[in-house]
Amino acid sequence: MRTIGVVVNPIAGMGGRVGLKGTDEKVSEARERGAEPRAPERAVAALRALRAAARNEDVRLLAYGGVMGEDEAREAGFDPTVVGEPADEATSAADTKAAVRVFVERDVDLILFVGGDGTAVDVAETLDDLGSETPMLGVPAGVKVYSSVFAVKPRDAGRIAATFERTEAREVNDIDEAAYREGEVRARLRAVATVPVAEALQASKQLSSGSVEALAAGFAESVEDGVTYVLGPGGTVGTIKRELGFDGSPLGVDVWRDGEVLVRDGSEREILAALGERNVVVVSPIGGQGFVLGRGNQQLSPAVVRQCDLEVVASPSKLEGIGVLHVDTGDEELDEELRGWVKVRTGRYERRLVKVE
């Protein structure tokens, strides 16, 4: 019998599609912009995979109350043991930490949490304060997800939770969201956690840069009149933006057509409104992880991507450290459509075939 404690940060990732690049201190603004909760549905997907991967009688599920785990567990078909309730309707980090303390007291075999890097820090630091080596595993639901304690996708987390046999030490990283919104990445190691050993875990985000001027020049030469270019975040695409003649949002999504910036640092709604008859979304994989959609660019929602051709750009050195690319749009049908081989622009004229998984 494997005992698993489940805790969900229900507001994690809400700021992504509305262009806030995070939810810390921004919940009200995210809701005003029309943001919808993302974490609960991802929790349900992970728990359904958990239930499918292990016979129900072989897993005992403990969950924090209401939207912090209990509701999602019941929707996935479990009858969880509820071990506590959020102190208020507006859930907080204190609730997550309280859940972790109860899970440790109940001697769970794994803490399965749903959220982003901030939630990972809350779980890991609480475990450290308790002197506990209880394994933890993240279901990715935040905007950034820089830590290596997360599964690649929610379903992967469920399968890993049901079947893992060994653990290892992995990094918990976080960044300053206020600086991130201003275009500066300040990442730091916050903890080292015990995590199941599995292939379907993402790597830590690598903060590196390289010369991509030739790539950017080749892209600029290839732009077509009347085509709308939706330019994602990151240093590589940022170099393309400068080559096109404007200083874009370094960590946001900009829309450009025929020499004019139509949207700067746009939300999903603003991007959709600016699309034309033919559209191209331009993204670069996250170094060390390989994600091209679903990490740090949730404004590029399924609704946006379905109206665009996909252009992936990356320097050869970045690709060498990745191997394969990943997509996690939140739409399984779209993810399946995007899987396969894609031509990645690596230089002024060069392209390389890379597999999307």
VMD Tcl script that draws the C-alpha trace (Angstrom):
set ca {
  {0.00 0.00 0.00}
  {1.40 3.38 -1.04}
  {0.21 6.47 0.82}
  {0.28 9.74 -1.10}
  {-0.51 13.21 0.21}
  {-2.02 15.63 -2.32}
  {-2.07 19.40 -2.00}
  {-3.14 21.84 -4.73}
  {-2.35 25.54 -5.01}
  {-5.60 26.49 -6.80}
  {-4.39 29.88 -8.02}
  {-1.09 28.69 -9.49}
  {-0.61 29.70 -13.12}
  {-3.61 32.03 -13.30}
  {-1.43 34.95 -14.39}
  {0.05 33.18 -17.39}
  {-2.50 33.54 -20.17}
  {-3.42 37.09 -19.16}
  {0.19 38.25 -19.47}
  {1.14 38.69 -15.80}
  {4.07 36.19 -15.92}
  {3.12 34.88 -12.50}
  {0.45 35.03 -9.83}
  {2.40 36.13 -6.74}
  {0.61 39.19 -5.32}
  {-1.40 39.39 -8.58}
  {-4.44 37.18 -7.98}
  {-6.98 40.02 -8.00}
  {-5.51 41.56 -11.13}
  {-5.44 38.18 -12.86}
  {-9.13 37.68 -12.09}
  {-9.95 41.20 -13.30}
  {-8.29 40.30 -16.60}
  {-10.50 37.24 -16.90}
  {-8.03 34.57 -15.74}
  {-9.41 31.13 -15.03}
  {-7.95 28.65 -12.51}
  {-5.50 26.29 -14.22}
  {-4.21 24.14 -11.39}
  {-7.40 22.17 -10.54}
  {-7.79 20.65 -14.01}
  {-4.11 19.72 -14.08}
  {-4.46 18.13 -10.66}
  {-7.38 16.03 -11.90}
  {-5.37 14.91 -14.95}
  {-2.48 13.81 -12.72}
  {-4.74 11.98 -10.28}
  {-6.61 10.17 -13.04}
  {-3.27 8.97 -14.39}
  {-2.31 7.89 -10.87}
  {-5.52 5.92 -10.51}
  {-5.00 4.26 -13.90}
  {-1.37 3.36 -13.19}
  {-2.04 1.68 -9.84}
  {-4.91 -0.50 -8.76}
  {-7.14 1.63 -6.57}
  {-6.69 -0.60 -3.53}
  {-2.92 -0.17 -3.77}
  {-3.02 3.60 -3.23}
  {-4.23 5.44 -0.17}
  {-4.80 9.11 -0.84}
  {-4.64 11.85 1.78}
  {-5.78 15.27 0.60}
  {-6.09 18.77 1.96}
  {-9.68 20.01 2.01}
  {-11.79 21.64 -0.69}
  {-10.05 23.15 -3.70}
  {-6.65 22.32 -2.21}
  {-6.88 18.64 -3.10}
  {-10.08 17.02 -1.90}
  {-12.29 18.29 -4.75}
  {-9.81 17.26 -7.43}
  {-9.27 13.83 -5.86}
  {-12.99 13.11 -5.82}
  {-13.37 14.26 -9.44}
  {-10.59 11.84 -10.39}
  {-12.45 8.95 -8.75}
  {-10.74 8.72 -5.37}
  {-12.32 8.75 -1.93}
  {-9.55 10.60 -0.10}
  {-8.92 10.96 3.59}
  {-9.24 14.71 4.26}
  {-6.55 15.83 6.71}
  {-7.26 19.56 7.06}
  {-9.03 22.59 5.62}
  {-7.81 25.94 4.28}
  {-7.97 28.64 6.94}
  {-9.84 30.98 4.59}
  {-11.56 31.01 1.22}
  {-8.50 32.83 -0.10}
  {-5.96 30.03 0.15}
  {-2.36 30.84 0.99}
  {1.16 29.47 1.33}
  {0.42 28.90 5.01}
  {-2.23 26.34 4.00}
  {0.25 24.50 1.79}
  {2.76 24.37 4.63}
  {0.10 23.14 7.04}
  {-0.80 20.35 4.62}
  {2.85 19.29 4.34}
  {3.19 19.12 8.12}
  {0.14 16.84 8.38}
  {1.40 14.63 5.58}
  {4.73 14.17 7.35}
  {2.93 13.37 10.61}
  {0.90 10.74 8.74}
  {4.12 9.26 7.30}
  {3.13 9.49 3.62}
  {5.34 7.87 0.97}
  {5.11 10.88 -1.34}
  {3.81 14.45 -1.35}
  {2.23 15.20 -4.71}
  {1.78 18.95 -5.04}
  {0.21 21.01 -7.81}
  {1.57 24.49 -8.48}
  {4.66 26.34 -9.63}
  {8.07 27.17 -8.24}
  {6.62 29.15 -5.31}
  {4.59 26.14 -4.22}
  {7.65 23.91 -4.64}
  {9.59 26.24 -2.33}
  {6.80 26.14 0.27}
  {6.78 22.32 0.26}
  {10.57 21.90 0.22}
  {11.27 24.48 2.93}
  {8.62 22.98 5.20}
  {10.12 19.53 4.76}
  {13.55 20.97 5.53}
  {12.24 22.71 8.67}
  {10.80 19.38 9.83}
  {14.02 17.53 9.06}
  {12.03 15.23 6.76}
  {13.30 13.46 3.66}
  {9.78 12.62 2.47}
  {9.85 12.59 -1.36}
  {7.97 15.34 -3.19}
  {6.83 15.56 -6.80}
  {5.33 18.51 -8.65}
  {2.46 18.63 -11.11}
  {3.36 21.65 -13.28}
  {0.71 24.35 -13.05}
  {2.67 27.57 -12.53}
  {3.86 30.09 -15.09}
  {7.63 29.70 -14.77}
  {8.43 26.21 -13.40}
  {12.22 26.53 -13.21}
  {12.72 23.71 -10.68}
  {13.67 20.12 -11.48}
  {11.17 18.61 -9.02}
  {8.32 18.68 -11.56}
  {7.13 16.02 -13.98}
  {7.11 17.06 -17.62}
  {3.29 16.86 -17.77}
  {0.48 16.24 -15.28}
  {-0.14 12.70 -16.51}
  {3.56 11.91 -16.11}
  {3.33 13.01 -12.47}
  {0.49 10.59 -11.84}
  {2.31 7.66 -13.41}
  {5.51 8.44 -11.54}
  {3.67 8.74 -8.22}
  {2.18 5.28 -8.72}
  {5.28 3.44 -9.90}
  {8.51 5.05 -8.65}
  {11.00 2.84 -6.82}
  {13.98 5.11 -6.14}
  {14.59 8.74 -5.20}
  {17.32 11.29 -5.78}
  {18.20 14.86 -4.80}
  {16.99 17.58 -7.19}
  {16.94 21.38 -7.24}
  {14.15 23.74 -6.21}
  {14.64 27.12 -7.89}
  {12.58 30.29 -7.85}
  {12.83 33.77 -9.30}
  {11.81 37.26 -8.23}
  {8.47 37.75 -10.04}
  {8.54 41.54 -9.68}
  {11.92 41.68 -11.44}
  {10.72 39.07 -13.95}
  {7.80 41.32 -14.96}
  {10.32 44.11 -15.57}
  {12.35 41.88 -17.87}
  {15.07 40.70 -15.48}
  {15.56 37.08 -14.47}
  {16.90 36.63 -10.93}
  {16.87 32.90 -10.25}
  {18.37 31.25 -7.22}
  {18.55 27.84 -5.64}
  {16.08 27.71 -2.76}
  {16.29 24.09 -1.65}
  {17.41 20.59 -2.53}
  {14.58 18.06 -2.33}
  {14.12 14.30 -2.45}
  {12.28 13.41 -5.65}
  {11.35 10.14 -7.41}
  {13.76 8.96 -10.09}
  {12.04 9.02 -13.47}
  {12.75 9.93 -17.10}
  {9.68 12.16 -17.33}
  {11.05 14.81 -14.96}
  {12.01 18.19 -16.31}
  {15.49 19.62 -15.90}
  {16.35 22.81 -14.04}
  {16.09 25.96 -16.13}
  {19.54 26.99 -17.35}
  {20.15 30.72 -17.47}
  {22.55 30.97 -20.36}
  {22.97 33.04 -23.45}
  {24.82 32.78 -26.74}
  {25.35 34.61 -30.00}
  {22.25 34.32 -32.15}
  {22.81 37.37 -34.34}
  {23.15 35.33 -37.53}
  {19.96 33.43 -36.72}
  {18.10 36.69 -36.08}
  {19.42 38.25 -39.28}
  {18.27 35.22 -41.28}
  {14.84 35.38 -39.72}
  {14.51 39.11 -40.46}
  {15.43 38.49 -44.09}
  {12.69 35.86 -44.37}
  {9.75 37.90 -43.03}
  {6.85 38.29 -45.44}
  {4.56 41.23 -46.05}
  {1.10 40.84 -44.55}
  {2.14 38.05 -42.18}
  {1.54 38.58 -38.47}
  {4.43 37.43 -36.28}
  {3.68 36.51 -32.67}
  {7.06 36.70 -30.95}
  {7.48 34.82 -27.69}
  {9.69 35.58 -24.68}
  {13.37 34.87 -24.15}
  {16.79 36.04 -25.25}
  {16.88 34.32 -28.65}
  {13.55 35.73 -29.80}
  {14.53 39.03 -28.17}
  {17.47 39.24 -30.58}
  {15.03 38.72 -33.46}
  {12.85 41.54 -32.15}
  {15.84 43.90 -32.12}
  {16.77 42.80 -35.65}
  {13.22 43.69 -36.71}
  {13.82 47.18 -35.32}
  {12.15 47.31 -31.94}
  {12.88 46.60 -28.29}
  {10.25 44.08 -27.36}
  {9.14 42.77 -24.02}
  {12.02 40.48 -22.97}
  {9.79 38.08 -21.06}
  {6.45 38.75 -22.71}
  {4.79 38.15 -26.06}
  {4.82 40.84 -28.77}
  {2.90 40.95 -32.05}
  {4.52 42.51 -35.13}
  {3.37 42.96 -38.73}
  {4.75 44.98 -41.66}
  {7.17 46.96 -39.51}
  {4.64 47.84 -36.82}
  {4.38 46.57 -33.26}
  {0.70 45.77 -32.85}
  {0.87 44.41 -29.30}
  {3.61 44.65 -26.69}
  {3.66 42.25 -23.74}
  {0.22 41.02 -24.72}
  {-2.30 38.80 -23.01}
  {-4.02 35.93 -24.80}
  {-7.01 38.18 -25.58}
  {-4.84 40.96 -27.01}
  {-2.86 38.54 -29.14}
  {-6.00 36.94 -30.57}
  {-7.40 40.35 -31.45}
  {-4.24 41.25 -33.41}
  {-4.02 38.11 -35.55}
  {-4.45 38.42 -39.30}
  {-5.12 36.10 -42.22}
  {-1.74 34.38 -41.89}
  {0.12 34.18 -38.58}
  {3.40 32.73 -37.33}
  {4.21 32.17 -33.65}
  {7.96 32.30 -32.98}
  {9.37 30.56 -29.92}
  {12.68 29.28 -28.61}
  {13.07 26.28 -26.30}
  {13.94 26.82 -22.65}
  {17.60 25.94 -22.16}
  {18.12 22.63 -20.39}
  {14.41 21.73 -20.54}
  {13.33 21.92 -24.16}
  {9.86 23.35 -23.61}
  {8.67 25.50 -26.52}
  {5.07 25.91 -25.34}
  {3.58 25.75 -21.85}
  {6.40 27.20 -19.74}
  {6.61 30.98 -19.29}
  {4.52 31.66 -22.40}
  {0.97 30.60 -21.52}
  {-0.29 33.69 -23.37}
  {0.37 31.47 -26.41}
  {-2.74 29.51 -25.58}
  {-4.26 26.71 -27.66}
  {-6.61 29.29 -29.21}
  {-3.60 31.34 -30.36}
  {-1.46 28.41 -31.50}
  {-4.27 26.88 -33.57}
  {-4.38 30.04 -35.70}
  {-0.63 30.15 -36.29}
  {2.20 28.32 -38.00}
  {4.90 27.37 -35.49}
  {8.45 28.62 -35.99}
  {11.06 27.32 -33.52}
  {14.45 29.05 -33.30}
  {17.51 28.03 -31.29}
  {21.27 28.20 -31.47}
  {23.09 24.90 -32.10}
  {24.64 25.05 -28.63}
  {21.22 25.33 -27.00}
  {19.92 22.32 -28.94}
  {22.93 20.24 -27.93}
  {21.89 20.51 -24.31}
  {18.27 19.58 -24.97}
  {17.89 16.54 -27.23}
  {14.12 16.71 -27.73}
  {11.51 19.44 -27.48}
  {8.39 19.42 -25.30}
  {4.95 21.03 -25.51}
  {2.44 21.30 -22.67}
  {-0.32 23.61 -23.87}
  {-3.00 22.18 -21.59}
  {-4.85 20.85 -24.66}
  {-3.96 17.17 -25.14}
  {-5.33 17.07 -28.68}
  {-3.20 20.04 -29.72}
  {-0.12 18.60 -28.00}
  {-0.61 15.41 -30.02}
  {-0.89 17.41 -33.24}
  {2.37 19.22 -32.47}
  {4.33 16.05 -31.72}
  {6.71 14.72 -34.34}
  {9.60 16.35 -36.16}
  {9.98 20.10 -36.57}
  {12.55 22.14 -38.51}
  {14.32 24.43 -36.04}
  {16.10 27.51 -37.42}
  {19.64 27.38 -36.01}
  {21.44 30.00 -38.12}
  {21.10 32.46 -40.96}
  {20.21 29.70 -43.40}
  {20.63 26.49 -41.40}
  {17.82 24.39 -39.99}
  {17.86 21.17 -38.01}
  {15.19 18.49 -37.58}
  {14.35 18.04 -33.89}
  {11.70 15.80 -32.41}
  {8.82 17.19 -30.35}
  {7.59 14.84 -27.62}
}
mol new
graphics top color blue
foreach p $ca { graphics top sphere $p radius 0.5 }
foreach p [lrange $ca 0 end-1] q [lrange $ca 1 end] { graphics top cylinder $p $q radius 0.2 }
display resetview
